[in-house]
Amino acid sequence: MAISAERTAVVILAAGLSRRFGDGDKLLAPLHGRPLALNIAETLRNIPFAARFAVIGRNDPGYAACGYRLLHNAEPERGMAQSLKLGVAAAAVTDAQAVLVLLADMPAVPARHIASLLARFDGKPLGSRAGGHISPPALFPRAQFDALMRLEGDAGARALLRDAQAIDAPQAWLADVDTPDDLARLG
């Protein structure tokens, strides 16, 4: 079983507080000639998703210009679950049968990994795995939307992914940027 992109809503989470990055907004920091946060949007550009949402905090690094509906998280201090809830609530009012959740600070995920997730989706939560750790990008069926809406704190959907199937990926694909050193390693 698989799911097509046309039946999937994509949600990019881009409202974190970036406390470990220092004074600057890490999502606006340049990487490969564009703001860090737009690297994943560029990867997804040619995939025909049913709907595109970006959950942002203070600034839009350019998602609106890339065709994303902006969802403002006015309470990022409540953790990643708050952003996830906003994205899933928006996806729930579309015809999408699944939601693909990605993190804006994971700029190296290739389109072929997204294609693998869609191809392997069997109607149950499906994550990405590097080094034994399951993380986004992750796909969740519509049947899990209510469970996603009940999450709290900064663990995001970790509890729902704990026992989920996952597609293995190189650590470099799933690396996230938390510090200026992380960004420098990707540059």
Contact map, one row per residue, 1 for C-alpha under 8 A:
1110000000000000000000000000000000000000000000000000000000000000000000000000000000000000000000000000000000000000000000111100000000000000000000000000000000000000000000000000000000000000000
1111000000000000000000000000000000000000000000000000000000000000000000000000000000000000000000000000000000000000000001111100000000000000000000000000000000000000000000000000000000000000000
1111101100000000000000000000000000000000000000000000000000000000000000000000000000000000000000000000000000000000000001101100000000000000000000000000000000000000000000000000000000000000000
0111111100000000000000000000000000000000000000000000000000000000000000000000000000000000000000000000000000000000000001100000000000000000000000000000000000000000000000000000000000000000000
0011111110000000000000000000000000000000000000111100000000000000000000000000000000000000000000000000000000000000000001000000000000000000000000000000000000000000000000000000000000000000000
0001111110000000000000000000000000000000000000011100000000000000000000000000000000000000000000010000000000000000000000000000000000000000000000000000000000000000000000000000000000000000000
0011111110000000000000000000000000000000000000001100000000000000000000000000000000000000000000111100000000000000000000000000000000000000000000000000000000000000000000000000000000000000000
0011111111000000000000000000000000000000000000001110000000000000000000000000000000000000000000011111000000000000000000000000000000000000000000000000000000000000000000000000000000000000000
0000111111100000000000000000000000000000000000001111100000000000000000000000000000000000001001011111000000000000000000000000000000000000000000000000000000000000000000000000000000000000000
0000000111110000000000000000000000000000000000001111100000000000000000000000000000000000001000000011110000000000000000000000000000000000000000000000000000000000000000000000000000000000000
0000000011111000000000000000000000000000000000000001111000000000000000000000000000000011000000000011110000000000000000000000000000000000000000000000000000000000000000000000000000000000000
0000000001111100000000000000000000000000000000000000111000000000000000000000000000000010000000000000111100000000000000000000000000000000000000000000000000000000000000000000000000000000000
0000000000111111000000000000000000000000000000000000011100000000000000000000000100110010000000000000111100000000000000000000000000000000000000000000000000000000000000000000000000000000000
0000000000011111000000000010000000001000000000000000011110000000000000000000000000000000000000000000001110000000000000000000000000000000000000000000000000000000000000000000000000000000000
0000000000001111100000000000000000000000000000000000001111000000000000011001000000100000000000000000000000000000000000000000000000000000000000000000000000000000000000000000000000000000000
0000000000001111110000000000000000000000000000000000000010000000000000000001101100000000000000000000000000000000000000000000000000000000000000000000000000000000000000000000000000000000000
0000000000000011111000000000000000000000000000000000000000000000000000000001100000000000000000000000000000000000000000000000000000000000000000000000000000000000000000000000000000000000000
0000000000000001111111001100000000000000000000000000000000000000000000000000000000000000000000000000000000000000000000000000000000000000000000000000000000000000000000000000000001000000000
0000000000000000111111000000000000000000000000000000000000000000000000000000000000000000000000000000000000000000000000000000000000000000000000000000000000000000000000000000000000000000000
0000000000000000011111000000000000000000000000000000000000000000000000000000000000000000000000000000000000000000000000000000000000000000000000000000000000000000000000000000000001100000000
0000000000000000011111111100000000000000000000000000000000000000000000000000000000000000000000000000000000000000000000000000000000000000000000000000000000000000000000000000000001110000000
0000000000000000011111110000000000000000000000000000000000000000000000000000000000000000000000000000000000000000000000000000000000000000000000000000000000000000000000000000000000110000000
0000000000000000000011111000000000000000000000000000000000000000000000000000000000000000000000000000000000000000000000000000000000000000000000000000000000000000000000000000000000000000000
0000000000000000000011111100100000000000000000000000000000000000000000000000000000000000000000000000000000000000000000000000000000000000000000000000000000000000000000000000000000000000000
0000000000000000010010111111100000000000000000000000000000000000000000000000000000000000000000000000000000000000000000000000000000000000000000000000000000000000000000000000000000000000000
0000000000000000010010011111100000010000000000000000000000000000000000000000000000000000000000000000000000000000000000000000000000000000000000000000000000000000000000000000000011010000000
0000000000000100000000001111100000111000000000000000000000001000000000000000000000000000000000000000000110000000000000000000000000000000000000000000000000000000000000000000000000000000000
0000000000000000000000001111110000111000000000000000000000001000000000000000000000000000000000000000000000000000000000000000000000000000000000000000000000000000000000000000000000000000000
0000000000000000000000011111111000110000000000000000000000000000000000000000000000000000000000000000000000000000000000000000000000000000000000000000000000000000000000000000000000000000000
0000000000000000000000000001111111110000000000000000000000000000000000000000000000000000000000000000000000000000000000000000000000000000000000000000000000000000000000000000000000000000000
0000000000000000000000000000111111110010000000000000000000000000000000000000000000000000000000000000000000000000000000000000000000000000000000000000000000000000000000000000000000000010011
0000000000000000000000000000011111000010000000000000000000000000000000000000000000000000000000000000000000000000000000000000000000000000000000000000000000000000000000000000000000000000001
0000000000000000000000000000011111100000000000000000000000000000000000000000000000000000000000000000000000000000000000000000000000000000000000000000000000000000000000000000000000000000000
0000000000000000000000000000011111110110000000000000000000000000000000000000000000000000000000000000000000000000000000000000000000000000000000000000000000000000000000000000000000000000000
0000000000000000000000000011111011111110000000000000000000001000000000000000000000000000000000000000000000000000000000000000000000000000000000000000000000000000000000000000000000000000000
0000000000000000000000000111111001111110000000000000000000000000000000000000000000000000000000000000000110100000000000000000000000000000000000000000000000000000000000000000000000000000000
0000000000000100000000000011000000111111100000000000000000001000000000000000000000000000000000000000000110100000000000000000000000000000000000000000000000000000000000000000000000000000000
0000000000000000000000000000000001111111110000000000000000001110000000000000000000000000000000000000000100100000000000000000000000000000000000000000000000000000000000000000000000000000000
0000000000000000000000000000001101111111111000000000000000000000000000000000000000000000000000000000000100110000000000000000000000000000000000000000000000000000000000000000000000000000000
0000000000000000000000000000000000001111111100000000000000000000000000000000000000000000000000000000000101111000000000000000000000000000000000000000000000000000000000000000000000000000000
0000000000000000000000000000000000001111111110000000000000000010010000000000000000000000000000000000000000000000000000000000000000000000000000000000000000000000000000000000000000000000000
0000000000000000000000000000000000000111111110000000000000000000000000000000000000000000000000000000000000000000000000000000000000000000000000000000000000000000000000000000000000000000000
0000000000000000000000000000000000000011111111000000000000000000000000000000000000000000000000000000000000001110000000000000000000000000000000000000000000000000000000000000000000000000000
0000000000000000000000000000000000000001111111100000000000000000000000000000000000000000000000000000000000000010000000000000000000000000000000000000000000000000000000000000000000000000000
0000000000000000000000000000000000000000111111100000000000000000010000000000000000000000000000000000000000000000000000000000000000000000000000000000000000000000000000000000000000000000000
0000000000000000000000000000000000000000001111110000000000000000000000000000000000000000000000000000000000000000000000000000000000000000000000000000000000000000000000000000000000000000000
0000100000000000000000000000000000000000000111111000000000000000000000000000000000000000000000000000000000000000000000000000000000000000000000000000000000000000000000000000000000000000000
0000110000000000000000000000000000000000000001111100000000000000000000000000000000000000000000000000000000000000000000000000000000000000000000000000000000000000000000000000000000000000000
0000111111000000000000000000000000000000000000111111000000000000000000000000000000000000000000000000000000000000000000000000000000000000000000000000000000000000000000000000000000000000000
0000111111000000000000000000000000000000000000011111000000000000000000000000000000000000000001110000000000000000000000000000000000000000000000000000000000000000000000000000000000000000000
0000000111000000000000000000000000000000000000001111100000000000000100000000000000000000001001010000000000000000000000000000000000000000000000000000000000000000000000000000000000000000000
0000000011100000000000000000000000000000000000001111110000000000001110000000000000000000000000000000000000000000000000000000000000000000000000000000000000000000000000000000000000000000000
0000000011110000000000000000000000000000000000000011111000000000000111100000000000000010011000000000000000000000000000000000000000000000000000000000000000000000000000000000000000000000000
0000000000111100000000000000000000000000000000000001111100000010000111100000000000000010000000000000000000000000000000000000000000000000000000000000000000000000000000000000000000000000000
0000000000111110000000000000000000000000000000000000111110000000000001111000000000100110000000000000000000000000000000000000000000000000000000000000000000000000000000000000000000000000000
0000000000001110000000000000000000000000000000000000011111110000000001111000000000000000000000000000000000000000000000000000000000000000000000000000000000000000000000000000000000000000000
0000000000000111000000000000000000000000000000000000001111110000000000011101000000000000000000000000000000000000000000000000000000000000000000000000000000000000000000000000000000000000000
0000000000000010000000000000000000000000000000000000000111110000000000010000000000000000000000000000000000000000000000000000000000000000000000000000000000000000000000000000000000000000000
0000000000000000000000000000000000000000000000000000000111111000000000000000000000000000000000000000000000000000000000000000000000000000000000000000000000000000000000000000000000000000000
0000000000000000000000000000000000000000000000000000000111111111000001000000000000000000000000000000000000000000000000000000000000000000000000000000000000000000000000000000000000000000000
0000000000000000000000000011000000101100000000000000000000111110000000000000000000000000000000000000000000000000000000000000000000000000000000000000000000000000000000000000000000000000000
0000000000000000000000000000000000000100000000000000000000011111110000000000000000000000000000000000000000000000000000000000000000000000000000000000000000000000000000000000000000000000000
0000000000000000000000000000000000000100100000000000010000011111111111000000000000000000000000000000000000000000000000000000000000000000000000000000000000000000000000000000000000000000000
0000000000000000000000000000000000000000000000000000000000010111111111000000000000000000000000000000000000000000000000000000000000000000000000000000000000000000000000000000000000000000000
0000000000000000000000000000000000000000000000000000000000000111111100000000000000000000000000000000000000000000000000000000000000000000000000000000000000000000000000000000000000000000000
0000000000000000000000000000000000000000100010000000000000000111111100000000000000000000000000000000000000000000000000000000000000000000000000000000000000000000000000000000000000000000000
0000000000000000000000000000000000000000000000000001000000000011111110000000000000000000000000000000000000000000000000000000000000000000000000000000000000000000000000000000000000000000000
0000000000000000000000000000000000000000000000000011110000000011111111000000000000000000000000000000000000000000000000000000000000000000000000000000000000000000000000000000000000000000000
0000000000000000000000000000000000000000000000000001110000000011001111100000000000000000000000000000000000000000000000000000000000000000000000000000000000000000000000000000000000000000000
0000000000000000000000000000000000000000000000000000111100010011000111110000000000000000000000000000000000000000000000000000000000000000000000000000000000000000000000000000000000000000000
0000000000000000000000000000000000000000000000000000111100000000000011111000000000000110000000000000000000000000000000000000000000000000000000000000000000000000000000000000000000000000000
0000000000000010000000000000000000000000000000000000001111000000000001111100000000000000000000000000000000000000000000000000000000000000000000000000000000000000000000000000000000000000000
0000000000000010000000000000000000000000000000000000001110000000000000111111000001100100000000000000000000000000000000000000000000000000000000000000000000000000000000000000000000000000000
0000000000000000000000000000000000000000000000000000000010000000000000011111000000000000000000000000000000000000000000000000000000000000000000000000000000000000000000000000000000000000000
0000000000000000000000000000000000000000000000000000000000000000000000001111110001000000000000000000000000000000000000000000000000000000000000000000000000000000000000000000000000000000000
0000000000000011100000000000000000000000000000000000000010000000000000001111111101100000000000000000000000000000000000000000000000000000000000000000000000000000000000000000000000000000000
0000000000000001100000000000000000000000000000000000000000000000000000000011111000000000000000000000000000000000000000000000000000000000000000000000000000000000000000000000000000000000000
0000000000000000000000000000000000000000000000000000000000000000000000000011111111000000000000000000000000000000000000000000000000000000000000000000000111000000000000000000000000000000000
0000000000000001000000000000000000000000000000000000000000000000000000000001111111100000000000000000000000000000000000000000000000000000000000000000000111110000000000000000000000000000000
0000000000001001000000000000000000000000000000000000000000000000000000000001011111110000000000000000000000000000000000000000000000000000000000000000000011110000000000000000000000000000000
0000000000000000000000000000000000000000000000000000000000000000000000000000011111111000000000000000000000000000000000000000000000000000000000000000001111111000000000000000000000000000000
0000000000000000000000000000000000000000000000000000000000000000000000001011011111111100000000000000000000000000000000000000000000000000000000000000001110000000000000000000000000000000000
0000000000001010000000000000000000000000000000000000001000000000000000001001001111111110000000000000000000000000000000000000000000000000000000000000000000000000000000000000000000000000000
0000000000001000000000000000000000000000000000000000000000000000000000000000000111111111000000000000000000000000000000000000000000000000000000000001100000010000000000000000000000000000000
0000000000000000000000000000000000000000000000000000000000000000000000000000000011111111100000000000000000000000000000000000000000000000000000000001111000000000000000000000000000000000000
0000000000000000000000000000000000000000000000000000001000000000000000101000000001111111110000000000000000000000000000000000000000000000000000000000000000000000000000000000000000000000000
0000000000111000000000000000000000000000000000000000111000000000000000100000000000111111111000000000000000000000000000000000000000000000000000000000000000000000000000000000000000000000000
0000000000100000000000000000000000000000000000000000000000000000000000000000000000011111111100000010000000000000000000000000000000000000000000001001100000000000000000000000000000000000000
0000000000000000000000000000000000000000000000000000000000000000000000000000000000001111111110000000000000000000000000000000000000000000000000001000100000000000000000000000000000000000000
0000000000000000000000000000000000000000000000000000100000000000000000000000000000000111111111000000000000000000000000000000000000000000000000000000000000000000000000000000000000000000000
0000000011000000000000000000000000000000000000000010100000000000000000000000000000000011111111110010000000000000000000000000000000000000000000000000000000000000000000000000000000000000000
0000000000000000000000000000000000000000000000000000000000000000000000000000000000000001111111110000000000000000000000000000000000000000000001001000000000000000000000000000000000000000000
0000000000000000000000000000000000000000000000000000000000000000000000000000000000000000111111100000000000000000000000000000000000000000000000000000000000000000000000000000000000000000000
0000000010000000000000000000000000000000000000000110000000000000000000000000000000000000011111110000000000000000000000000000000000000000000000000000000000000000000000000000000000000000000
0000001000000000000000000000000000000000000000000100000000000000000000000000000000000000001111111000000000000000000000000000000000000000000000000000000000000000000000000000000000000000000
0000011110000000000000000000000000000000000000000110000000000000000000000000000000000000001101111110000000000000000000000000000000000000000001000000000000000000000000000000000000000000000
0000001110000000000000000000000000000000000000000000000000000000000000000000000000000000000000111110000000000000000000000000000000000000000011000000000000000000000000000000000000000000000
0000001110000000000000000000000000000000000000000000000000000000000000000000000000000000000000011111000000000000000000000000000000000000001111000000000000000000000000000000000000000000000
0000000111100000000000000000000000000000000000000000000000000000000000000000000000000001001000011111100000000000000000000000000000000000001111000000000000000000000000000000000000000000000
0000000111100000000000000000000000000000000000000000000000000000000000000000000000000000000000000111110000000000000000000000000000000000111100000000000000000000000000000000000000000000000
0000000001111000000000000000000000000000000000000000000000000000000000000000000000000000000000000011111000000000000000000000000000000001111000000000000000000000000000000000000000000000000
0000000001111000000000000000000000000000000000000000000000000000000000000000000000000000000000000001111101000000000000000000000000000001110000000000000000000000000000000000000000000000000
0000000000011100000000000000000000000000000000000000000000000000000000000000000000000000000000000000111111000000000000000000000000000001100000000000000000000000000000000000000000000000000
0000000000011100000000000010000000011111000000000000000000000000000000000000000000000000000000000000011111100000000000000000000000000000000000000000000000000000000000000000000000000000000
0000000000000100000000000010000000011000000000000000000000000000000000000000000000000000000000000000001111100000000000000000000000000000000000000000000000000000000000000000000111000000000
0000000000000000000000000000000000000001000000000000000000000000000000000000000000000000000000000000011111111000000000000000000000000000000000000000000000000000000000000000111110000000000
0000000000000000000000000000000000011111000000000000000000000000000000000000000000000000000000000000000111111000000000000000000000000000000000000000000000000000000000000000101100000000000
0000000000000000000000000000000000000011000000000000000000000000000000000000000000000000000000000000000001111100000000000000000000000000000000000000000000000000000000000001111000000000000
0000000000000000000000000000000000000001001000000000000000000000000000000000000000000000000000000000000001111110110000000000000000000000000000000000000000000000000000000000110000000000000
0000000000000000000000000000000000000000001000000000000000000000000000000000000000000000000000000000000000011111110000000000000000000000000000000000000000000000000000000000100000000000000
0000000000000000000000000000000000000000001100000000000000000000000000000000000000000000000000000000000000001111111000000000000000000000000000000000000000000000000000000000000000000000000
0000000000000000000000000000000000000000000000000000000000000000000000000000000000000000000000000000000000000111111100000000000000000000000000000000000000000000000000000000000000000000000
0000000000000000000000000000000000000000000000000000000000000000000000000000000000000000000000000000000000001111111110000000000000000000000000000000000000000000000000001000000000000000000
0000000000000000000000000000000000000000000000000000000000000000000000000000000000000000000000000000000000001111111111000000000000000000100000000000000000000000000000000000000000000000000
0000000000000000000000000000000000000000000000000000000000000000000000000000000000000000000000000000000000000011111111100000000000000000000000000000000000000000000000000000000000000000000
0000000000000000000000000000000000000000000000000000000000000000000000000000000000000000000000000000000000000001111111110000000000000000000000000000000000000000000000100000000000000000000
0000000000000000000000000000000000000000000000000000000000000000000000000000000000000000000000000000000000000000111111111000011000000000011000000000000000000000000000100000000000000000000
0111100000000000000000000000000000000000000000000000000000000000000000000000000000000000000000000000000000000000011111111000000000000000001000000000000000000000000000000000000000000000000
1111000000000000000000000000000000000000000000000000000000000000000000000000000000000000000000000000000000000000001111111000000000000000000000000000000000000000000000000000000000000000000
1100000000000000000000000000000000000000000000000000000000000000000000000000000000000000000000000000000000000000000111111100000000000000000000000000000000000000000000000000000000000000000
1110000000000000000000000000000000000000000000000000000000000000000000000000000000000000000000000000000000000000000011111111110000000000001000000000000000000000000000000000000000000000000
1110000000000000000000000000000000000000000000000000000000000000000000000000000000000000000000000000000000000000000000011111000000000000000000000000000000000000000000000000000000000000000
0000000000000000000000000000000000000000000000000000000000000000000000000000000000000000000000000000000000000000000000001111100000000000000110000000000000000000000000000000000000000000000
0000000000000000000000000000000000000000000000000000000000000000000000000000000000000000000000000000000000000000000000001111110000000000000110000000000000000000000100000000000000000000000
0000000000000000000000000000000000000000000000000000000000000000000000000000000000000000000000000000000000000000000000001011111000000000011110010000000000000001100110000000000000000000000
0000000000000000000000000000000000000000000000000000000000000000000000000000000000000000000000000000000000000000000010001001111100000000011100000000000000000000100111100000000000000000000
0000000000000000000000000000000000000000000000000000000000000000000000000000000000000000000000000000000000000000000010000000111110000111111000000000000000000000100111100000000000000000000
0000000000000000000000000000000000000000000000000000000000000000000000000000000000000000000000000000000000000000000000000000011111000111110000000000000000000000000001111000010000000000000
0000000000000000000000000000000000000000000000000000000000000000000000000000000000000000000000000000000000000000000000000000001111111110000000000000000000000000000001111000000000000000000
0000000000000000000000000000000000000000000000000000000000000000000000000000000000000000000000000000000000000000000000000000000111111100000000000000000000000000000000011110010000000000000
0000000000000000000000000000000000000000000000000000000000000000000000000000000000000000000000000000000000000000000000000000000011111000000000000000000000000000000000000010000000000000000
0000000000000000000000000000000000000000000000000000000000000000000000000000000000000000000000000000000000000000000000000000000011111100000000000000000000000000000000000000000000000000000
0000000000000000000000000000000000000000000000000000000000000000000000000000000000000000000000000000000000000000000000000000000011111110000000000000000000000000000000000000000000000000000
0000000000000000000000000000000000000000000000000000000000000000000000000000000000000000000000000000000000000000000000000000001111011111000000000000000000000100110001000000000000000000000
0000000000000000000000000000000000000000000000000000000000000000000000000000000000000000000000000000000000000000000000000000001110001111110000000000000000000100100000000000000000000000000
0000000000000000000000000000000000000000000000000000000000000000000000000000000000000000000000000000111000000000000000000000001100000111110000000000000000000000000000000000010000000000000
0000000000000000000000000000000000000000000000000000000000000000000000000000000000000000000000000001111000000000010000000000001100000011111000000000000000000000000000000000000000000000000
0000000000000000000000000000000000000000000000000000000000000000000000000000000000000000000000000001110000000000000010000000111100000011111100000000000000000000000000000000000000000000000
0000000000000000000000000000000000000000000000000000000000000000000000000000000000000000000000000111100000000000000011001000111000000000111110000000000000000000000000000000000000000000000
0000000000000000000000000000000000000000000000000000000000000000000000000000000000000000000000000111000000000000000000000011110000000000011111011000000000000000000000000000000000000000000
0000000000000000000000000000000000000000000000000000000000000000000000000000000000000000000000001110000000000000000000000011100000000000001111111000000000000000000000000000000000000000000
0000000000000000000000000000000000000000000000000000000000000000000000000000000000000000000100011110000000000000000000000000000000000000000111111000000000000000000000000000000000000000000
0000000000000000000000000000000000000000000000000000000000000000000000000000000000000000000000000000000000000000000000000000000000000000000011111100000000000000000000000000000000000000000
0000000000000000000000000000000000000000000000000000000000000000000000000000000000000000000000000000000000000000000000000000100000000000000111111111000000000000000000000000000000000000000
0000000000000000000000000000000000000000000000000000000000000000000000000000000000000001100100000000000000000000000000000000000000000000000111111111100000000000000000000000000000000000000
0000000000000000000000000000000000000000000000000000000000000000000000000000000000000000000000000000000000000000000000000000000000000000000000111111110000000000000000000000000000000000000
0000000000000000000000000000000000000000000000000000000000000000000000000000000000000000000000000000000000000000000000000000000000000000000000011111111000000000000000000000000000000000000
0000000000000000000000000000000000000000000000000000000000000000000000000000000000011001000000000000000000000000000000000000000000000000000000011111111000001000000000000000000000000000000
0000000000000000000000000000000000000000000000000000000000000000000000000000000000011001100000000000000000000000000000000000000000000000000000001111111000000000000000000000000000000000000
0000000000000000000000000000000000000000000000000000000000000000000000000000000000001000000000000000000000000000000000000000000000000000000000000111111100000000000000000000000000000000000
0000000000000000000000000000000000000000000000000000000000000000000000000000000011001000000000000000000000000000000000000000000000000000000000000011111110011000000000000000000000000000000
0000000000000000000000000000000000000000000000000000000000000000000000000000011011000000000000000000000000000000000000000000000000000000000000000000011111110000000000000000000000000000000
0000000000000000000000000000000000000000000000000000000000000000000000000000011111000000000000000000000000000000000000000000000000000000000000000000001111110000000000000000000000000000000
0000000000000000000000000000000000000000000000000000000000000000000000000000011110000000000000000000000000000000000000000000000000000000000000000000000111110000000000000000000000000000000
0000000000000000000000000000000000000000000000000000000000000000000000000000001110000000000000000000000000000000000000000000000000000000000000000000000111111110000000000000000000000000000
0000000000000000000000000000000000000000000000000000000000000000000000000000001110010000000000000000000000000000000000000000000000000000000000000000001111111110000000000000000000000000000
0000000000000000000000000000000000000000000000000000000000000000000000000000000010000000000000000000000000000000000000000000000000000000000000000001001000111111100000000000000000000000000
0000000000000000000000000000000000000000000000000000000000000000000000000000000000000000000000000000000000000000000000000000000000000110000000000000000000111111110000000000000000000000000
0000000000000000000000000000000000000000000000000000000000000000000000000000000000000000000000000000000000000000000000000000000000000000000000000000000000111111110000000000000000000000000
0000000000000000000000000000000000000000000000000000000000000000000000000000000000000000000000000000000000000000000000000000100000000000000000000000000000001111111100000000000000000000000
0000000000000000000000000000000000000000000000000000000000000000000000000000000000000000000000000000000000000000000000000000111000000110000000000000000000001111111110000000000000000000000
0000000000000000000000000000000000000000000000000000000000000000000000000000000000000000000000000000000000000000000000000000000000000100000000000000000000000111111100000000000000000000000
0000000000000000000000000000000000000000000000000000000000000000000000000000000000000000000000000000000000000000000000000000000000000000000000000000000000000001111110000000000000000000000
0000000000000000000000000000000000000000000000000000000000000000000000000000000000000000000000000000000000000000000000000001111000000000000000000000000000000001111111000000000000000000000
0000000000000000000000000000000000000000000000000000000000000000000000000000000000000000000000000000000000000000000000000000111000000000000000000000000000000000101111100000000000000000000
0000000000000000000000000000000000000000000000000000000000000000000000000000000000000000000000000000000000000000000000000000011110000100000000000000000000000000000111110000000000000000000
0000000000000000000000000000000000000000000000000000000000000000000000000000000000000000000000000000000000000000000110000000011110000000000000000000000000000000000011111000000000000000000
0000000000000000000000000000000000000000000000000000000000000000000000000000000000000000000000000000000000000000000000000000000111000000000000000000000000000000000001111100000000000000000
0000000000000000000000000000000000000000000000000000000000000000000000000000000000000000000000000000000000000000100000000000000111000000000000000000000000000000000000111110110000000000000
0000000000000000000000000000000000000000000000000000000000000000000000000000000000000000000000000000000000000000000000000000000001000000000000000000000000000000000000011111110000000000000
0000000000000000000000000000000000000000000000000000000000000000000000000000000000000000000000000000000000000000000000000000000001100000000000000000000000000000000000001111111000000000000
0000000000000000000000000000000000000000000000000000000000000000000000000000000000000000000000000000000000010000000000000000000000000000000000000000000000000000000000000111111000000000000
0000000000000000000000000000000000000000000000000000000000000000000000000000000000000000000000000000000001111100000000000000000000000000000000000000000000000000000000001111111000000000000
0000000000000000000000000000000000000000000000000000000000000000000000000000000000000000000000000000000001011000000000000000000101000001000000000000000000000000000000001111111100000000000
0000000000000000000000000000000000000000000000000000000000000000000000000000000000000000000000000000000001110000000000000000000000000000000000000000000000000000000000000011111110000000000
0000000000000000000000000000000000000000000000000000000000000000000000000000000000000000000000000000000011100000000000000000000000000000000000000000000000000000000000000000011111000100000
0000000000000000000000000100000000000000000000000000000000000000000000000000000000000000000000000000000011000000000000000000000000000000000000000000000000000000000000000000001111110110000
0000000000000000010110000100000000000000000000000000000000000000000000000000000000000000000000000000000010000000000000000000000000000000000000000000000000000000000000000000000111110110000
0000000000000000000111000000000000000000000000000000000000000000000000000000000000000000000000000000000000000000000000000000000000000000000000000000000000000000000000000000000011111110000
0000000000000000000011000100000000000000000000000000000000000000000000000000000000000000000000000000000000000000000000000000000000000000000000000000000000000000000000000000000011111111000
0000000000000000000000000000000000000000000000000000000000000000000000000000000000000000000000000000000000000000000000000000000000000000000000000000000000000000000000000000000000111111100
0000000000000000000000000000000000000000000000000000000000000000000000000000000000000000000000000000000000000000000000000000000000000000000000000000000000000000000000000000000111111111110
0000000000000000000000000000001000000000000000000000000000000000000000000000000000000000000000000000000000000000000000000000000000000000000000000000000000000000000000000000000011111111111
0000000000000000000000000000000000000000000000000000000000000000000000000000000000000000000000000000000000000000000000000000000000000000000000000000000000000000000000000000000000011111111
0000000000000000000000000000000000000000000000000000000000000000000000000000000000000000000000000000000000000000000000000000000000000000000000000000000000000000000000000000000000001111111
0000000000000000000000000000001000000000000000000000000000000000000000000000000000000000000000000000000000000000000000000000000000000000000000000000000000000000000000000000000000000111111
0000000000000000000000000000001100000000000000000000000000000000000000000000000000000000000000000000000000000000000000000000000000000000000000000000000000000000000000000000000000000011111
